[in-house]
Amino acid sequence: MAHALNIAAFLLLQSAVSFSRLELRWDFINMAAALTLLSVALAAIALFFFRRRTSDLTLIYIGVFCVLYAVRLLSHLTLFRALFHHSIDFWDYLDWIITCTIILPFGLFLYQLADERLRKLLRWLLRAQALFAAWGILAVVFHSRLTLLFRLNNILVLGTFAAVVLFAVANKWRTGAQNRLSHEFRVFLGGFLVWGLFAVHANLLGLHILTGKNVEVAGFLVFVTCLGYVSAYRILGNEERLLAINKELEIARRIQSSTLPQSVPALAGLDIAARYVPMSAVAGDFYDFLYVDEKRVGILVADVTGHGVPAALIACMLKVALAGQAEHAADPAAVITGLNRALCGKFEEHFVTAAYLFVDLENRLVRYSAAGHPPMMLVVRGADKTREIDENGLMLGLFPEAEYSSQEIRVNPGDRFLLYTDGVFEAHNPAQEEFGKARCREFLEAHRGLPAAQFATALLDRVDEFAGHKSARAPEDDITIVVLDF
């Protein structure tokens, strides 16, 4: 009898040791899976912040999702719990809070992936998920029974999975085979279905309908692999599109640069200097010359509202429109009127300000007309103050019947004229103060002794210094300056 009891005790001890080894192996497998997920999460988050210019938040949502899943997985492990002095209730409550909130980053990831039609549905689902998370946390605050809460969650997960499958099948049957899913969505859907099957198994275990080990983490690893592939696919696709856009912008920059004068006209008795500083690859500022002869020249400075490619295309249209006004070069009002008629009806969301100055050295006079443009500045030899010439009509491209007038001014040796776009005086410093017309006038008066080219460069440097452009602050607008010294 004693011998039989000894044998039974030995067999029970062997069974306990064997059971402990199996549990230990299982804990190590789950810990390895959790550490893998944490590594994936940290890599995704680090990659997002490394690429700070991107607005694609899928990497952030994947990272948060994997972190929450890994922490929940670790909280189930006896080895991990033994590292901390917390009660079993603490780990159960932590498990529940993560269960309530983990669906939110997943829903946000899916929202980033979906098209606009599906996003309308997902917005409602995200609101429902947020309400469920808030309800779950409040249930913990009021000490609801966790056993009941987890069972309700098991039923909710099973019901949601069944509803998603039925919705997908019904939607596919209604839309037919012609509405093909994108490659990345097919990969995502395949991984989600694999994880969903493992999740159904885990929730059936939670309801005690099935028995065995919870191996949901295996399906989740497959799903995370698919998510990683989808994110990498999107990132590479975005990079390729960005490279293509940059290449096209470079071509557009070269084309626009070719429309600008490559040199200024050389007239005896007149010194002209021009400076053109776009805020981006292509710009809405434009300047050009209508060369008549060695004594007469017309000068146009224009500014298209907005920035980028649309403004640059309109600026290129000005090149063609100005060439069509060559026969009226000596009449600024006629030139501005012709430009307005040529541009009206060509665009809706943009308009153009312009200033045109005709110089007649033989008769020692200039004629000036403008359309909604900042006033031309004039420093007369021997005068203390700067004059502003404001002969303005309506902006170009708005009303075809708009009328414009011009002003004639006598010039003498030593006079200086300054044409510019609003990027000069609207430049802001870090305190959001404008450079302003007053500073522009003061600079013009204080540096009248500089030759035209040096003055134009010095004025640009002063604006850059004021606005902090030399300390990596990007310009707020394009800048064009044309200086004329008689």
Helices and strands as residue ranges (DSSP letters): H 2-50, H 58-75, H 78-81, H 88-101, H 103-113, H 116-141, H 146-175, H 183-206, H 216-259, E 271-277, E 285-293, E 296-304, H 308-323, G 326-328, H 332-343, E 352-360, E 365-371, E 376-379, E 386-389, E 392-393, E 407-410, E 416-420, H 436-446, H 452-467, G 469-471, E 479-485
